[in-house]
Amino acid sequence: MRKFIPIILTLVIIFSPGAPAMAQTGGAVYIVQAGDTLSGIAARFNLSTAELMQANNISNPDQLAVGQSLIIPGLEGISGTLIAETVAYGDNFRSLSRRTQTPPLILQKLNRLVSPGELYAGVSLIIPQSETNSVSGTRLELNTGETLLEAAVRQGSAPWALVQVNGLAGTWAGLPGDVLYAPSGTSDQTANGLPSAFAAARVSNLPLKQGGTAEIHVQLAQPASLGGLLVDHPLHFFPDGQGGYVALQGIHAMLEPGIYPLRLEATLENGTKQAFEQMVLVLSGYYPDDPLLYVEPATIDPTVTQPETDLIYSVVAEATPLRLWGDTFYTPASEYADSTYFTSRFGNRRTYIGTGTDIKVEGFHTGLDFGGGTGLPITAPAPGVVVFAQELNVRGKATIIDHGWGVYSGFWHQSEIKVEVGQRVEQGEVIGLVGGTGRVTGAHLHWEIWVNGVQVDPLDWLEQAYPRE
């Protein structure tokens, strides 16, 4: 698995200690975003919390509201409103500078970019906005063999305006495939810096996180077959019902935070291939440690656990083409009172100790545990087809449901399995009973969701629909 931690320290947003910033009147104002803290904002602008509080007459650092305006002292030469914007897949430093009409040096200074030549999708940048520095929404792309004059005529703008807005040396300086922005005219919606086979591509939930589900949407400009790679997992694209394609990919809960490749590939009808690759940011899931778990030594013996794990992987490896679920998933514990009582959450770091031995196995909790007694009903969280139903050493009585598109649910430790392989089940249908079979310390329901061969946090699938429409 590829890791890029050293690179991110030099190419992403880097702050170094410097002289204390002096307060100023007017100047730049930052708009507080969801998830911001006063200390985090201060660190981002190389200030102390006390300096930021003094500049804004703040007495309580915990009283911060989304949308609140904060004066940022020490930003000489920069004025207007500052907002945080996440770098989208396909964006680069030049396109961001042009689209936001922010001079490159200002963009570098605000974000302390050491190497602005490449930006990673998912990184948050500070962007200035003001009446004289407005974001342009009209874009176009130079076709092969097309001059800037011809593109200006096609788009309904003036060549000199394109030169000025995009910081070009002259009308001769435009390059084929380069994304340009204009103050007026008709937008070319295919202008995105991607190869010609791609009309558009986006990742809807940047930055990615450990245990999350990546969602990649693609619009094609011509007939082609789609493929790609995220981290080291091949992507499977399916029609989204709106003329485009979507791929879902789980992010491993133990993947080291950093930057990883997201590559898109299109194979045209004539056999030629086009590809685009950009690094995307993966953040920590900040998973806590569970208490030590003492279990039977045989249940952590690799000669027992590995064949069972390999079997599960083989079952969930296929991405069947028919999507069977509709909107959000339902809790599989919907029919009993403790449906929101979680005895252990997904991603928690775990250490298993073989009772009476010094055998120790470390890992993470691969699912969501619901508290409950033996015999309580387990229901299908979404429609699907049963592809596995048998008893195992570690997982006990286990059932796996295929929901389509590489999405699977797994239910372990049951006291009784109520379904058979090949059976179609509907959302809310009883599929088994809670139990304490396999490697457990007590009766409970363990529920997993797999997305293209990787376990993800089931709570995400309870709280929002995948894919986003």
C-alpha positions in Angstrom: 0.0 0.0 0.0 1.4 3.4 -1.0 2.0 6.1 1.7 2.8 9.7 1.1 3.1 11.3 4.5 6.5 13.0 3.9 5.3 14.6 0.7 2.2 16.2 2.3 4.3 17.9 4.9 6.1 19.9 2.1 3.4 20.4 -0.5 0.2 21.1 1.5 -0.5 24.0 3.8 2.5 24.5 6.0 2.7 27.0 8.8 6.0 28.0 10.4 6.6 30.0 13.5 7.2 33.7 13.0 7.1 37.1 14.6 3.8 37.9 16.5 1.2 39.4 14.2 0.2 43.0 15.0 -3.5 43.9 15.2 -4.9 46.0 12.4 -8.1 47.8 11.6 -10.2 46.6 8.6 -8.2 44.4 6.3 -9.1 40.7 5.9 -12.1 39.1 7.6 -12.5 35.3 7.9 -16.0 33.7 7.9 -16.3 31.0 10.5 -17.1 27.6 8.9 -18.7 24.5 10.5 -16.2 22.6 12.6 -13.9 25.6 13.1 -12.5 26.4 16.5 -10.8 29.7 17.6 -7.5 27.9 18.2 -7.7 26.2 14.9 -8.4 29.4 13.0 -5.5 31.1 14.9 -3.1 28.3 14.0 -4.1 28.5 10.4 -3.2 32.1 10.2 0.0 31.7 12.3 -1.5 33.6 15.2 -1.9 32.9 18.9 -5.5 32.4 20.2 -4.9 35.5 22.4 -4.0 37.7 19.4 -7.1 36.6 17.5 -9.3 37.2 20.6 -7.8 40.6 21.1 -8.3 41.7 17.5 -12.0 40.7 17.7 -12.8 41.7 21.4 -13.6 38.1 22.2 -13.7 37.1 25.9 -14.9 33.5 25.6 -13.0 31.4 23.0 -15.8 28.8 23.1 -18.5 31.2 21.9 -18.0 30.9 18.1 -20.8 30.7 15.6 -20.9 29.5 12.0 -21.0 32.5 9.7 -19.4 34.8 12.3 -16.8 37.3 10.9 -13.4 37.5 12.4 -10.8 40.2 11.7 -7.5 38.5 10.9 -4.5 40.7 11.9 -1.1 40.7 10.3 -2.2 40.1 6.6 -0.7 43.2 5.1 -1.8 43.7 1.5 -4.8 41.4 1.7 -8.3 42.6 2.2 -11.9 41.4 1.8 -13.6 38.3 3.0 -11.8 35.1 3.5 -13.5 31.7 3.2 -12.3 28.1 3.4 -12.7 26.1 0.2 -12.0 22.4 -0.4 -9.9 21.7 -3.4 -12.0 19.6 -5.8 -10.8 16.6 -7.8 -9.4 18.0 -11.1 -8.6 21.5 -9.6 -5.0 22.8 -9.6 -3.3 25.9 -8.4 -3.7 27.7 -11.7 -7.3 26.9 -12.2 -8.2 28.0 -8.6 -6.3 31.2 -9.1 -8.1 32.0 -12.3 -11.6 30.9 -11.1 -11.4 32.9 -7.8 -9.5 35.8 -9.5 -6.9 35.6 -6.7 -3.4 36.6 -7.7 -1.0 33.6 -7.3 1.2 35.3 -4.8 -1.8 36.2 -2.6 -3.0 32.6 -2.8 0.4 31.3 -1.8 0.8 33.8 1.0 -2.6 33.1 2.5 -2.0 29.3 2.5 1.8 29.3 3.0 2.1 27.0 0.0 5.7 25.8 -0.4 5.1 24.1 -3.8 1.9 25.4 -5.4 2.4 23.5 -8.7 0.3 20.6 -7.4 -2.7 20.7 -5.1 -4.3 17.6 -3.5 -8.0 17.0 -3.8 -9.6 17.4 -0.3 -7.1 20.0 1.0 -8.8 23.1 2.5 -7.5 26.5 1.1 -8.2 30.0 2.3 -9.7 32.0 -0.6 -10.3 35.8 -0.5 -13.6 37.3 -1.9 -14.5 40.9 -2.3 -16.3 43.2 -4.7 -13.2 43.8 -6.8 -12.1 40.1 -6.6 -15.1 38.1 -7.5 -15.3 34.5 -8.5 -16.0 34.0 -12.2 -18.3 31.2 -13.1 -17.9 31.3 -16.9 -15.3 28.8 -18.1 -14.1 27.5 -21.4 -11.4 25.2 -22.7 -9.1 25.6 -25.7 -9.6 22.8 -28.2 -6.7 21.3 -30.1 -5.6 23.7 -32.9 -7.9 26.5 -31.6 -6.5 30.0 -31.0 -7.5 32.2 -28.2 -9.3 34.5 -30.7 -11.4 31.6 -32.0 -12.2 30.4 -28.5 -13.3 33.9 -27.5 -15.6 34.2 -30.6 -17.1 30.7 -29.8 -17.6 31.7 -26.2 -18.9 35.2 -26.8 -16.1 37.1 -25.1 -13.2 39.4 -26.1 -9.6 38.0 -26.5 -8.1 40.7 -24.4 -10.5 40.0 -21.6 -9.5 36.3 -21.6 -5.8 37.4 -21.4 -6.4 39.7 -18.5 -8.7 37.4 -16.4 -6.4 34.4 -16.8 -3.1 36.1 -16.4 -1.8 35.2 -19.8 1.2 36.8 -21.4 -0.7 37.4 -24.6 -3.3 36.0 -27.0 -0.7 33.4 -28.2 -0.2 32.0 -24.7 -3.3 29.7 -24.4 -2.6 26.0 -24.5 -5.0 23.2 -25.7 -6.9 21.7 -22.8 -6.1 24.6 -20.5 -9.2 25.7 -18.5 -9.8 29.4 -18.8 -12.3 31.8 -17.1 -14.1 34.7 -18.6 -16.0 37.8 -17.2 -18.9 37.2 -19.6 -20.2 34.9 -22.3 -21.4 31.3 -22.5 -20.0 28.7 -20.1 -18.4 25.6 -21.6 -19.5 23.0 -19.1 -17.0 20.4 -20.4 -14.1 22.6 -19.4 -12.4 20.9 -16.4 -8.8 20.0 -17.3 -9.7 16.3 -17.8 -8.9 14.4 -21.0 -11.5 14.8 -23.7 -13.3 11.6 -23.0 -14.5 13.0 -19.6 -17.1 15.7 -19.5 -16.9 16.0 -15.8 -15.6 14.1 -12.7 -16.1 14.8 -9.0 -15.6 13.2 -5.6 -18.6 14.2 -3.5 -17.2 13.8 0.0 -13.7 15.3 0.2 -11.6 15.0 2.1 -11.8 11.3 2.5 -11.5 9.7 6.0 -10.5 6.3 7.4 -13.5 4.0 7.5 -15.5 6.3 5.1 -17.1 5.6 1.7 -15.6 7.4 -1.3 -18.1 8.4 -4.0 -16.8 9.2 -7.4 -19.1 10.6 -10.1 -18.2 10.7 -13.8 -19.9 12.2 -16.9 -18.5 11.0 -20.2 -18.2 13.2 -23.3 -18.2 10.2 -25.7 -18.9 6.4 -25.4 -16.3 4.6 -23.4 -15.8 2.0 -20.7 -14.8 3.3 -17.3 -12.3 2.0 -14.7 -9.8 3.4 -12.3 -8.0 3.0 -9.0 -8.3 4.6 -5.5 -5.3 3.9 -3.2 -4.8 0.3 -4.4 -8.4 -0.8 -5.1 -9.7 -1.1 -8.7 -12.9 1.0 -9.1 -16.2 -0.4 -10.5 -18.5 2.2 -12.2 -22.2 1.8 -12.6 -24.8 3.9 -14.4 -26.3 6.4 -11.9 -29.7 6.7 -13.7 -29.0 10.3 -14.7 -26.7 9.8 -17.7 -23.5 9.5 -15.7 -21.6 6.8 -13.7 -20.7 6.4 -10.1 -18.2 4.2 -8.2 -18.3 3.6 -4.4 -15.1 2.6 -2.6 -14.4 1.9 1.1 -11.4 3.5 2.8 -9.7 1.1 5.1 -9.9 2.0 8.8 -6.2 1.3 9.3 -5.0 3.2 6.2 -2.3 5.7 7.3 -3.6 9.3 6.9 -1.9 11.0 4.0 -2.3 11.4 0.3 -3.1 8.6 -2.2 -3.8 8.3 -5.9 -7.2 8.5 -7.5 -6.9 7.5 -11.1 -9.7 7.5 -13.7 -9.4 5.6 -17.0 -11.7 5.6 -20.1 -11.3 3.1 -22.9 -12.8 4.5 -26.1 -14.7 2.4 -28.7 -11.6 2.4 -30.9 -9.5 0.9 -28.1 -7.5 3.9 -27.2 -7.3 4.9 -23.5 -7.4 8.2 -21.7 -6.5 8.6 -18.0 -6.4 11.3 -15.3 -4.7 11.0 -11.9 -4.6 13.3 -8.9 -3.6 12.7 -5.2 -6.5 12.9 -2.7 -6.3 13.6 1.0 -7.3 10.9 3.5 -7.8 12.1 7.1 -7.8 10.1 10.4 -11.0 8.7 11.7 -9.8 9.5 15.3 -10.8 6.0 16.5 -10.3 5.4 20.3 -8.9 2.2 21.9 -11.3 -0.4 23.3 -10.4 -2.1 26.6 -8.3 -5.3 26.3 -10.5 -8.3 25.3 -9.7 -11.8 26.7 -10.9 -14.6 24.4 -10.3 -18.2 23.8 -6.8 -18.7 22.3 -8.1 -20.7 19.4 -10.2 -17.8 18.2 -7.1 -15.6 17.6 -4.9 -18.4 16.2 -3.9 -17.4 12.7 -4.3 -20.9 11.4 -8.0 -20.6 12.4 -8.7 -16.9 11.7 -6.9 -16.4 8.4 -8.8 -19.1 6.4 -12.1 -17.7 7.7 -11.1 -14.1 6.8 -10.1 -15.3 3.3 -13.4 -17.0 2.9 -15.3 -13.8 3.8 -13.2 -11.7 1.4 -14.0 -14.1 -1.4 -17.7 -13.8 -0.7 -17.7 -9.9 -0.8 -15.2 -9.6 -3.7 -17.8 -9.4 -6.6 -19.5 -6.2 -7.5 -22.8 -7.3 -8.9 -24.3 -4.8 -11.4 -27.8 -4.5 -10.0 -28.3 -2.0 -7.2 -30.9 -3.4 -4.9 -31.1 -0.7 -2.1 -33.0 2.5 -2.5 -32.3 5.3 0.0 -30.7 5.2 3.4 -30.2 1.9 5.3 -32.3 1.0 8.3 -30.8 -0.2 11.6 -30.8 -4.0 11.7 -31.9 -3.7 15.4 -35.1 -1.8 14.6 -37.4 -4.3 16.3 -36.0 -4.0 19.8 -35.6 -1.2 22.3 -31.8 -1.1 22.4 -31.4 -0.3 18.7 -29.3 2.8 19.5 -27.3 1.2 22.3 -23.9 0.5 20.8 -21.5 -1.6 22.9 -18.7 -0.9 20.5 -18.4 1.3 17.4 -16.7 0.8 14.1 -13.0 1.5 13.8 -12.1 1.2 17.5 -8.6 -0.1 18.0 -8.6 -3.5 19.6 -6.2 -5.9 21.3 -7.2 -9.5 21.9 -5.5 -11.6 24.6 -5.7 -15.4 24.6 -7.0 -16.3 28.0 -4.2 -17.9 30.1 -1.5 -17.2 27.4 0.7 -14.4 26.3 -0.8 -14.5 22.7 -1.8 -11.0 21.6 -3.5 -9.9 18.4 -4.0 -6.2 17.5 -6.5 -4.8 15.0 -9.7 -2.7 14.8 -13.4 -3.3 15.3 -14.7 -4.1 11.8 -18.4 -3.3 12.5 -21.0 -1.8 14.8 -22.1 -3.7 17.9 -25.7 -3.4 19.2 -26.4 -4.4 22.8 -29.2 -6.9 23.2 -30.0 -10.4 24.5 -30.1 -13.7 22.9 -33.1 -14.3 20.6 -33.9 -10.7 19.7 -34.7 -10.2 16.0 -32.2 -9.0 13.4 -33.7 -7.3 10.3 -32.3 -6.6 6.8 -31.1 -3.0 6.7 -31.8 -2.9 2.9 -33.0 -5.1 0.2 -30.6 -7.7 -1.1 -29.7 -11.3 -1.8 -28.3 -13.7 0.8 -24.9 -15.0 -0.4 -23.6 -16.6 2.8 -25.3 -18.3 5.7 -23.3 -20.7 7.9 -21.5 -21.1 11.2 -17.8 -20.1 11.5 -15.3 -20.4 14.4 -14.7 -16.6 14.9 -17.8 -15.0 13.5 -20.2 -17.7 14.8 -23.5 -18.1 13.0 -23.0 -15.6 10.1 -25.1 -14.2 7.3 -24.0 -12.0 4.4 -26.4 -10.0 2.1 -25.4 -8.6 -1.3 -27.0 -5.2 -1.9 -25.4 -4.8 -5.3 -22.6 -2.6 -6.7 -20.1 -4.2 -4.4 -22.0 -3.3 -1.2 -22.5 -6.1 1.4 -23.9 -6.4 4.9 -22.5 -9.0 7.4 -24.2 -10.2 10.6 -22.1 -12.2 13.1 -22.6 -14.2 16.3 -26.3 -15.1 15.7 -28.1 -17.7 17.8 -30.1 -18.6 14.8 -30.0 -17.9 11.0 -33.4 -17.4 9.5 -32.5 -17.2 5.8 -30.9 -19.3 3.1 -28.3 -18.6 0.4 -30.0 -17.3 -2.8 -33.0 -15.9 -0.9 -34.1 -12.3 -1.8 -34.8 -10.3 1.4 -36.5 -7.0 1.8 -35.7 -4.0 4.1 -37.0 -4.8 7.6 -37.4 -8.5 7.0 -36.2 -10.8 9.9 -33.0 -12.6 8.8 -31.8 -14.0 12.2 -31.7 -13.8 15.9 -29.1 -12.1 18.2 -26.7 -14.6 19.9 -23.3 -15.2 21.4 -21.8 -17.7 19.0 -18.1 -17.5 17.9 -15.5 -15.1 19.5 -17.6 -13.0 21.9 -17.7 -11.9 25.5 -21.5 -11.7 25.5 -24.6 -11.8 23.3 -24.8 -9.0 20.8 -25.5 -8.1 17.2 -22.3 -7.3 15.1 -23.2 -5.6 11.8 -20.7 -4.9 9.1 -20.9 -3.0 5.8 -18.4 -3.8 3.0 -17.9 -1.4 0.0 -15.8 -2.9 -2.8 -13.9 -5.2 -0.5 -13.4 -2.9 2.5 -15.3 -2.6 5.7 -16.7 0.9 6.4 -18.5 2.6 9.2 -22.2 1.4 9.2 -23.3 4.6 11.0 -22.5 6.6 7.8 -24.9 4.5 5.9 -27.6 5.0 8.5 -27.2 8.8 8.5 -27.1 9.5 4.7 -27.9 8.0 1.4 -25.3 6.5 -1.0 -24.8 7.6 -3.6 -25.8 11.2 -3.2 -28.2 12.2 -6.0 
